[in-house]
């Protein structure tokens, strides 16, 4: 995937969940749907059965490791410049086309159509 290659160039890459710290450090867990969640490993969460990834203390909801496809250490996470963001956007579109990801392509088409209709007003 082009997106992951570019993220690696900038030092932003996912580590396997088996390597995630279980000592209370906050991490960014990436969901299998591609979203990022700030969370930490709680060995004794209130209201949950057994150790779990949670967002906040006394959280009513936790996440199993299988919910994440990887993680990023917060200290390694950096804001990217405009050039990097543009490269990632092009890579995202290329990846969506290669995978025939209709939901991503439809979203891009819809946002482009919205801009065109606003420009025509």
C-alpha positions as CSV (number, residue, x, y, z in Angstrom):
1,X,0.0,0.0,0.0
2,X,1.3,3.4,-1.0
3,X,0.0,5.1,2.2
4,X,1.9,2.8,4.5
5,X,5.1,3.3,2.4
6,X,4.9,7.0,2.7
7,X,4.1,6.9,6.4
8,X,7.2,4.8,6.9
9,X,9.3,7.4,5.1
10,X,8.2,9.9,7.7
11,X,8.8,7.5,10.6
12,X,5.0,6.9,11.1
13,X,4.4,3.2,11.1
14,X,2.2,0.8,12.9
15,X,3.8,-1.7,15.3
16,X,2.1,-5.0,16.1
17,X,-0.3,-5.1,19.0
18,X,1.8,-7.8,20.6
19,X,4.5,-5.2,21.2
20,X,2.2,-2.5,22.7
21,X,3.1,-1.4,26.2
22,X,1.0,-2.7,29.0
23,X,2.4,-0.4,31.7
24,X,-0.2,2.4,31.5
25,X,1.5,4.4,28.7
26,X,-1.0,6.0,26.3
27,X,-0.8,4.9,22.7
28,X,-2.7,5.5,19.5
29,X,-4.4,2.3,18.6
30,X,-5.5,2.0,14.9
31,X,-8.8,0.3,14.5
32,X,-9.3,-2.3,11.8
33,X,-11.6,0.3,10.1
34,X,-8.6,2.8,10.0
35,X,-9.5,5.2,12.9
36,X,-7.1,6.1,15.7
37,X,-8.0,5.8,19.4
38,X,-6.0,7.3,22.3
39,X,-5.9,4.5,24.8
40,X,-3.9,2.7,27.4
41,X,-3.7,-0.8,29.0
42,X,-5.7,-1.0,32.2
43,X,-4.9,-4.2,34.2
44,X,-7.9,-3.7,36.6
45,X,-10.6,-1.7,34.8
46,X,-13.8,-0.9,36.8
47,X,-16.9,-2.4,35.2
48,X,-15.0,-4.6,32.7
49,X,-14.0,-8.2,33.0
50,X,-10.2,-8.4,33.0
51,X,-7.4,-6.3,31.6
52,X,-8.4,-4.2,28.6
53,X,-7.5,-1.2,26.4
54,X,-9.5,1.7,27.6
55,X,-9.7,5.4,26.7
56,X,-10.3,6.8,30.2
57,X,-10.3,5.7,33.8
58,X,-13.6,4.0,34.8
59,X,-14.5,3.6,31.1
60,X,-17.6,1.5,30.5
61,X,-16.1,0.3,27.2
62,X,-12.9,-1.4,26.4
63,X,-11.2,-2.7,23.2
64,X,-9.8,-6.2,22.6
65,X,-6.5,-6.5,20.8
66,X,-8.3,-7.9,17.7
67,X,-10.1,-4.5,17.4
68,X,-6.7,-2.9,16.5
69,X,-4.4,-3.7,13.6
70,X,-1.5,-1.9,15.1
71,X,-0.4,1.0,17.3
72,X,1.8,4.1,17.3
73,X,3.8,5.4,20.3
74,X,2.6,8.9,21.1
75,X,6.1,10.2,21.4
76,X,6.8,9.0,17.9
77,X,3.7,10.6,16.4
78,X,4.5,13.9,14.6
79,X,2.5,16.4,12.7
80,X,3.2,16.2,9.0
81,X,3.8,19.2,6.7
82,X,1.7,20.1,3.7
83,X,3.9,18.2,1.3
84,X,3.5,15.0,3.3
85,X,-0.2,15.5,3.6
86,X,-0.5,16.0,-0.2
87,X,1.6,12.9,-0.9
88,X,-0.6,10.9,1.5
89,X,-3.8,12.1,-0.1
90,X,-2.6,11.0,-3.6
91,X,-1.4,7.7,-2.1
92,X,-4.8,7.2,-0.4
93,X,-6.6,7.8,-3.7
94,X,-4.2,5.4,-5.5
95,X,-4.7,2.7,-2.9
96,X,-8.5,3.1,-3.0
97,X,-8.5,2.7,-6.8
98,X,-6.2,-0.3,-6.6
99,X,-8.4,-2.0,-4.1
100,X,-11.6,-0.8,-5.8
101,X,-12.7,0.7,-2.4
102,X,-16.0,2.1,-3.5
103,X,-16.8,3.7,-0.2
104,X,-13.6,5.7,-0.3
105,X,-13.9,6.6,-3.9
106,X,-17.6,7.6,-3.5
107,X,-16.6,9.9,-0.6
108,X,-14.0,11.5,-2.7
109,X,-16.4,11.9,-5.7
110,X,-19.0,13.4,-3.4
111,X,-16.6,16.0,-1.9
112,X,-15.4,16.9,-5.4
113,X,-19.0,17.4,-6.6
114,X,-19.8,19.5,-3.5
115,X,-16.9,21.8,-4.3
116,X,-17.9,22.1,-8.0
117,X,-21.5,23.0,-7.1
118,X,-20.4,25.6,-4.6
119,X,-18.0,27.2,-7.1
120,X,-20.9,27.4,-9.6
121,X,-23.1,29.5,-7.3
